[in-house]
Amino acid sequence: MMARASALSAADRRVWFMIGAIAVALLIPISQHFFGLRLSYTVRVVALGGSILGAISGVLGCFAILRRESLVGDALSHAALPGVAVAFLLAGRELSLLLIGAGVASWLGLRMVAAIMGTTRIKQDAALGIVLASWFAAGIALLAYIQSIPDASQAGLDHFIFGQAAAIIERDLRLVSGVGALVLLTVALMWKEFKLVTFDAEFAGVNGLRTGLINTVLSTLIVITIVLGLQLAGVILMVGILIAPGIAARQWTRKLDQMVILAAVFGAFAGGVGAVISAMDSDIPTGPMIIVVAFGLVLLSITLSPERGLLWRRLNERANRRRFAAQHTLRDLYRYALRHGGVDAPAPDDFIRGVGDRRAELGLRQLQADGQATFSETGWRLTAAGVQQARRNAHNDKLWDMYRLHADELGLPAAQEDRLASITALLPAAAVAELERKLREAEQRR
């Protein structure tokens, strides 16, 4: 247990160090030193807006991912388009009114999904697909109608499809910052409720929480976040900003608080760096570049993160193969030696390789590297360390045999049998003591 606690502590330190390192990197204008950039006022505004939006999206995206509702963000962002068009027809080009229209349309789209699921046998994925396609098609039709109106103020509305980060001004930045602060404050105030509903909604309901209301508040915050990002990323790419930071953060930790903070940092990093990279070339669009950086973080996390990363798994599999081969080869050497004069007796190389087949080569190399076996003209011989380890392994195998025979009789806790692992590390000390007693009794009967 102490080893497990220290391992968790080391994992926590690793995550918090990463959060701090990326946060510091965001505060330093690295691009000006390494790329020779002189960021203009527009680029600074866009980069700051992208960082703020990325942080907010990372926080809310974590809950969407853990609730397996990532597609909800995609459907809601597409459902916002007809709201933008209707708001323009009713109130003109004012950005705040357009965003309100987008929010109302997304909210109605969310209610429509709930209504379809509640009144029919259609599942959530099909309901989301219906809303996504139909509302987005309606938005495209309305935009086409607006484009046919001889009114110059309608120019640029189609940028809500893919986003137009360059159009963000300081007033828009204040709007995003203010609304985003309220969103994050709501998450902080309702943290325990959101956490409980996300992981165990039934338990939350049994304990008197109004899960329907909590789900509605959480969905509303996601809608608000999507609406805030429409001008930067557009209805098509907004789902990328929403889910990518959370997916990347999920690879590094198993704790919700760390995941949320790390996702916010990843989102802010993607937003700021994506905007700076797009400033290096006028032909690189900002919104898509932010998504590219965000999913670059996802790929790095999936590949390099400890425990879950592909590279770690590959290395762990190789290490397990070496351990498995070494343990079996050590057992073969030990048994041969006991049958041929004692633990110091050498085993012929041909015999060991013949018994162990292909894994013998790997096992022998590993035993040599660990200092548990040596090779000479007479064959393979166990070292003192090898003999000691072989005795421990043999005793561990006997305890596992006792566990298989007497676990139910003794009422021992369940454990998955793993001959590569020490049984003392998997069972409580009292349970191991019972197995030791059974082993002594069995040996006395012989």
C-alpha positions in Angstrom: 0.0 0.0 0.0 2.8 2.4 0.8 4.4 1.7 -2.7 1.0 2.4 -4.3 0.6 5.7 -2.4 4.1 6.8 -3.4 3.4 5.9 -7.0 0.2 8.0 -6.9 2.1 10.8 -5.3 4.7 10.7 -8.1 1.9 10.8 -10.7 0.4 13.8 -9.0 3.7 15.6 -9.0 4.2 14.8 -12.7 0.8 16.3 -13.6 1.2 19.4 -11.5 4.7 20.0 -12.9 3.3 19.7 -16.4 0.5 22.2 -15.6 3.0 24.7 -14.2 5.5 24.3 -17.0 2.8 25.0 -19.7 1.3 27.8 -17.7 4.7 29.5 -17.5 5.3 29.0 -21.2 2.1 30.8 -21.9 3.3 33.8 -20.0 6.5 34.1 -21.9 6.5 35.5 -25.4 8.5 32.6 -26.7 7.5 33.3 -30.3 9.3 36.7 -30.3 12.6 35.0 -29.3 12.5 31.9 -31.4 10.6 33.1 -34.5 11.6 36.7 -34.6 7.9 37.7 -34.5 6.7 41.2 -33.5 3.1 40.5 -32.6 0.7 43.2 -33.7 -2.2 44.4 -31.7 -4.6 42.3 -33.7 -2.6 39.1 -33.2 -2.3 39.8 -29.5 -6.0 40.2 -29.2 -6.7 37.1 -31.2 -4.1 35.0 -29.3 -5.5 36.2 -25.9 -9.1 35.4 -27.1 -8.0 32.0 -28.3 -6.3 31.2 -25.0 -9.4 32.3 -23.0 -11.7 30.3 -25.2 -9.4 27.3 -25.1 -9.3 27.3 -21.3 -13.1 27.6 -20.9 -13.7 24.9 -23.6 -11.1 22.6 -21.9 -13.0 22.8 -18.6 -16.5 22.2 -20.0 -15.2 19.6 -22.5 -14.0 17.4 -19.7 -17.5 16.9 -18.4 -18.8 16.2 -22.0 -16.1 13.6 -22.5 -16.6 11.8 -19.2 -20.4 11.8 -19.7 -19.8 10.3 -23.2 -21.5 13.3 -24.8 -18.8 14.6 -27.1 -21.1 14.5 -30.1 -23.5 16.8 -28.2 -21.0 19.7 -28.7 -20.9 19.0 -32.4 -24.7 19.0 -32.7 -25.1 22.1 -30.6 -22.5 24.1 -32.6 -24.2 23.2 -35.9 -27.6 24.0 -34.4 -26.3 27.5 -33.6 -26.1 28.5 -37.3 -29.9 29.1 -37.9 -30.0 31.2 -34.7 -27.3 33.5 -36.1 -29.3 33.9 -39.4 -32.6 34.6 -37.6 -31.0 37.0 -35.2 -29.5 38.9 -38.2 -32.9 39.1 -39.9 -34.5 40.4 -36.7 -31.9 42.7 -35.2 -29.0 43.3 -37.6 -25.3 42.8 -37.5 -24.7 43.4 -33.7 -22.4 40.6 -32.5 -23.9 40.2 -29.1 -27.3 39.8 -30.6 -26.0 37.3 -33.1 -24.5 35.3 -30.3 -27.7 35.4 -28.3 -29.5 34.1 -31.3 -26.9 31.3 -31.6 -27.3 30.4 -28.0 -31.1 30.2 -28.2 -30.9 28.0 -31.3 -28.4 25.7 -29.7 -30.6 25.5 -26.6 -33.6 24.7 -28.6 -31.6 22.0 -30.5 -30.7 20.5 -27.1 -34.3 20.5 -26.1 -35.2 18.9 -29.4 -32.8 16.1 -28.8 -34.2 15.5 -25.3 -37.8 15.5 -26.7 -36.9 13.0 -29.4 -35.3 10.7 -26.9 -38.1 11.1 -24.4 -41.0 10.5 -26.8 -39.6 7.9 -29.2 -37.3 4.9 -29.1 -34.6 6.7 -31.0 -31.2 6.6 -29.2 -29.1 9.7 -28.4 -26.6 9.3 -31.3 -29.4 9.1 -33.8 -31.2 12.1 -32.2 -28.1 14.1 -32.3 -27.5 13.3 -35.9 -31.0 14.4 -36.8 -30.6 17.7 -35.1 -27.1 18.3 -36.4 -28.1 17.7 -40.0 -31.5 19.4 -40.0 -30.6 22.5 -38.1 -27.3 23.0 -40.0 -29.2 22.6 -43.3 -31.7 25.2 -42.1 -28.9 27.6 -41.3 -27.3 27.2 -44.7 -30.7 27.8 -46.4 -31.2 31.0 -44.3 -27.7 32.2 -45.1 -28.4 31.7 -48.8 -31.6 33.7 -48.4 -29.7 36.5 -46.6 -27.0 36.6 -49.2 -29.7 37.3 -51.8 -30.9 40.4 -49.9 -29.3 43.6 -51.3 -27.9 44.7 -47.9 -24.2 45.2 -47.3 -24.5 44.5 -43.5 -25.0 40.8 -44.2 -21.5 40.4 -45.5 -19.4 38.1 -43.4 -22.2 36.0 -41.9 -20.9 32.9 -43.6 -17.7 33.2 -41.6 -19.7 31.8 -38.7 -19.4 28.4 -40.5 -15.6 28.3 -40.3 -14.9 31.2 -38.0 -13.0 34.4 -38.6 -10.6 35.1 -35.8 -9.1 38.1 -37.4 -12.4 40.0 -37.0 -12.2 39.8 -33.2 -11.7 43.2 -31.5 -11.1 44.3 -28.0 -14.8 44.6 -27.3 -15.4 41.0 -28.3 -12.5 40.0 -26.1 -14.1 41.7 -23.1 -17.4 39.9 -23.8 -15.7 36.5 -24.0 -13.7 37.2 -20.9 -16.7 38.3 -18.9 -19.0 35.5 -19.9 -16.2 33.0 -19.6 -15.5 34.1 -16.0 -19.1 33.6 -15.1 -19.0 30.1 -16.7 -15.9 29.1 -14.7 -17.4 30.6 -11.5 -20.5 28.5 -12.0 -18.4 25.4 -12.4 -16.5 26.2 -9.2 -19.6 26.8 -7.2 -21.3 23.6 -8.5 -18.2 21.5 -8.6 -19.4 18.7 -6.2 -22.8 18.5 -7.9 -21.2 18.3 -11.4 -18.7 15.7 -10.3 -21.3 13.5 -8.7 -23.7 13.7 -11.6 -21.0 13.0 -14.1 -19.7 9.8 -12.3 -22.8 8.4 -10.6 -26.1 10.2 -11.5 -28.2 7.5 -9.8 -26.4 7.9 -6.5 -26.8 11.7 -6.8 -30.5 11.3 -7.3 -30.9 8.9 -4.3 -29.1 11.5 -2.1 -31.7 14.2 -3.0 -29.8 16.1 -5.7 -32.0 17.5 -8.6 -30.1 15.7 -11.3 -32.3 17.0 -14.0 -31.6 20.6 -13.0 -27.9 20.0 -12.6 -27.7 18.4 -16.1 -29.6 21.4 -17.5 -27.2 23.8 -16.0 -24.2 21.9 -17.2 -25.6 21.6 -20.7 -26.4 25.3 -20.7 -22.7 26.1 -19.8 -21.6 23.9 -22.7 -24.0 25.9 -25.0 -22.6 29.2 -23.8 -19.0 28.0 -24.4 -19.9 26.9 -27.9 -21.5 30.2 -28.7 -18.5 32.1 -27.4 -16.3 30.2 -29.8 -18.4 30.6 -33.0 -16.6 33.7 -34.2 -13.1 32.2 -33.6 -13.6 28.6 -34.8 -17.0 28.5 -36.5 -19.8 25.9 -36.1 -17.8 23.1 -37.8 -14.6 23.3 -35.9 -15.9 24.4 -32.5 -16.3 20.8 -31.3 -12.6 20.3 -31.8 -11.7 23.0 -29.3 -14.3 21.6 -26.9 -13.1 18.0 -26.8 -9.4 18.0 -27.8 -8.0 19.5 -24.6 -10.0 17.2 -22.4 -9.0 14.1 -24.4 -5.3 15.1 -24.1 -5.6 15.8 -20.4 -7.4 12.4 -19.7 -4.3 10.5 -20.8 -2.2 12.0 -18.1 -4.3 11.7 -14.9 -7.2 9.8 -13.3 -8.3 12.7 -11.0 -11.0 15.1 -12.2 -9.5 18.2 -10.6 -6.2 17.6 -12.3 -7.9 16.7 -15.6 -9.9 19.9 -15.6 -7.0 22.1 -14.8 -4.7 20.4 -17.3 -7.4 20.6 -20.0 -7.8 24.3 -19.4 -4.0 24.7 -19.7 -3.9 22.6 -22.9 -6.8 24.6 -24.3 -5.2 27.9 -23.5 -1.9 26.7 -25.0 -3.6 25.6 -28.2 -5.5 28.8 -28.6 -2.5 31.1 -28.0 0.0 29.1 -30.0 -2.4 28.5 -32.9 -3.0 32.2 -33.2 0.7 33.0 -33.1 1.5 30.4 -35.8 -1.3 31.6 -38.0 0.3 35.1 -37.7 3.5 33.8 -39.3 1.7 33.5 -42.7 -1.3 35.4 -43.8 -2.6 32.3 -45.7 -2.8 30.2 -42.5 -6.3 30.5 -41.0 -6.4 31.0 -37.2 -9.3 28.7 -36.3 -8.1 25.6 -38.1 -4.6 26.2 -36.8 -5.8 26.2 -33.2 -7.5 22.9 -33.9 -4.3 21.5 -35.4 -2.3 22.5 -32.3 -5.0 21.1 -30.0 -5.0 17.7 -31.8 -1.2 17.8 -31.9 -1.4 17.8 -28.1 -3.9 14.9 -28.3 -1.5 12.8 -30.4 1.4 13.6 -28.1 -0.6 12.7 -25.1 -1.9 9.4 -26.6 1.7 8.5 -27.6 3.8 9.7 -24.6 1.6 9.7 -21.5 2.6 7.3 -18.7 0.4 4.2 -18.2 -2.0 5.0 -21.1 0.4 6.1 -23.8 1.1 3.9 -26.7 4.9 4.2 -26.2 4.6 3.4 -22.5 2.5 0.4 -23.3 4.9 -0.9 -25.9 7.8 -0.5 -23.5 5.8 -2.1 -20.7 5.0 -5.1 -22.9 8.6 -5.5 -23.8 9.6 -5.4 -20.2 6.9 -7.9 -19.3 8.1 -10.3 -22.0 11.7 -10.0 -20.6 10.5 -10.6 -17.1 8.3 -13.5 -18.1 11.1 -15.1 -20.1 13.7 -14.5 -17.3 11.4 -16.0 -14.7 10.8 -19.2 -16.6 14.4 -19.6 -17.6 15.4 -19.0 -14.0 13.0 -21.7 -12.9 14.5 -24.1 -15.5 18.0 -23.4 -14.4 17.1 -23.9 -10.7 15.2 -27.1 -11.2 18.0 -28.6 -13.3 20.6 -27.6 -10.7 18.7 -29.2 -7.9 18.3 -32.4 -9.8 22.0 -32.5 -10.7 24.0 -32.0 -7.6 22.8 -28.7 -6.0 22.2 -25.1 -6.7 25.7 -24.6 -8.0 25.4 -27.3 -10.7 25.8 -25.9 -14.3 23.1 -26.5 -16.9 24.1 -27.2 -20.5 23.4 -24.4 -22.9 21.7 -26.8 -25.4 19.4 -28.2 -22.8 18.2 -24.8 -21.5 17.6 -23.5 -25.0 15.8 -26.6 -25.9 13.5 -26.5 -22.9 12.8 -22.8 -23.1 12.4 -22.7 -26.9 12.5 -19.1 -28.3 12.0 -17.3 -25.0 15.2 -18.9 -23.6 17.5 -16.6 -25.5 15.6 -13.5 -24.2 15.5 -15.0 -20.7 19.2 -15.8 -20.6 20.1 -12.3 -21.7 17.9 -10.8 -19.1 19.3 -13.0 -16.3 22.9 -12.1 -17.3 22.0 -8.4 -17.3 20.4 -8.8 -13.8 23.5 -10.6 -12.5 21.5 -13.8 -11.7 23.2 -16.2 -14.2 26.7 -16.6 -15.7 27.9 -18.6 -18.7 31.1 -20.7 -18.9 32.4 -23.7 -20.8 30.4 -26.0 -18.6 27.1 -24.3 -19.1 24.8 -21.8 -17.3 25.3 -21.4 -13.6 23.1 -19.4 -11.1 24.8 -16.7 -9.1 24.0 -16.2 -5.4 21.5 -13.5 -6.4 20.0 -15.9 -8.9 19.6 -18.7 -6.4 18.0 -16.3 -3.9 15.6 -15.0 -6.5 14.8 -18.6 -7.7 13.9 -19.6 -4.1 11.7 -16.6 -3.7 9.9 -17.4 -7.0 9.5 -21.1 -6.0 8.0 -20.1 -2.7 5.7 -17.5 -4.3 4.4 -20.3 -6.7 3.7 -22.5 -3.8 1.7 -19.7 -2.1 -0.3 -19.2 -5.2 -1.0 -22.9 -5.3 -2.3 -22.7 -1.7 -4.4 -19.6 -2.6 -6.1 -21.5 -5.5 -6.9 -24.4 -3.2 -7.9 -22.7 0.0 -9.0 -19.1 -0.9 -12.8 -19.9 -0.4 -12.2 -22.0 2.7 -10.2 -19.3 4.4 -12.4 -16.4 3.1 -9.5 -14.6 1.5 -10.0 -11.5 -0.6 -10.3 -11.9 -4.4 -7.0 -11.5 -6.3 -6.1 -12.1 -9.9 -3.5 -14.8 -10.1 -0.2 -13.5 -11.5 2.8 -15.6 -11.1 5.0 -12.7 -12.2 3.8 -10.7 -9.2 4.6 -11.4 -5.6 1.5 -12.6 -3.7 2.5 -10.5 -0.7 2.0 -7.4 -2.7 -1.5 -8.3 -3.8 -3.0 -9.7 -0.5 -3.1 -8.4 3.0 -0.5 -9.6 5.5 -3.1 -11.6 7.4 -4.1 -13.5 4.3 -0.5 -14.3 3.4 0.0 -15.6 6.9 -2.9 -18.0 6.5 -1.4 -19.2 3.2 2.0 -19.7 4.9 0.3 -21.8 7.6 -1.5 -23.9 5.0 1.8 -24.4 3.1 3.6 -25.6 6.3 0.8 -28.0 7.1 1.0 -29.4 3.5 4.8 -29.8 3.7 4.6 -31.6 7.1 2.1 -34.1 5.7 4.6 -35.0 3.0 
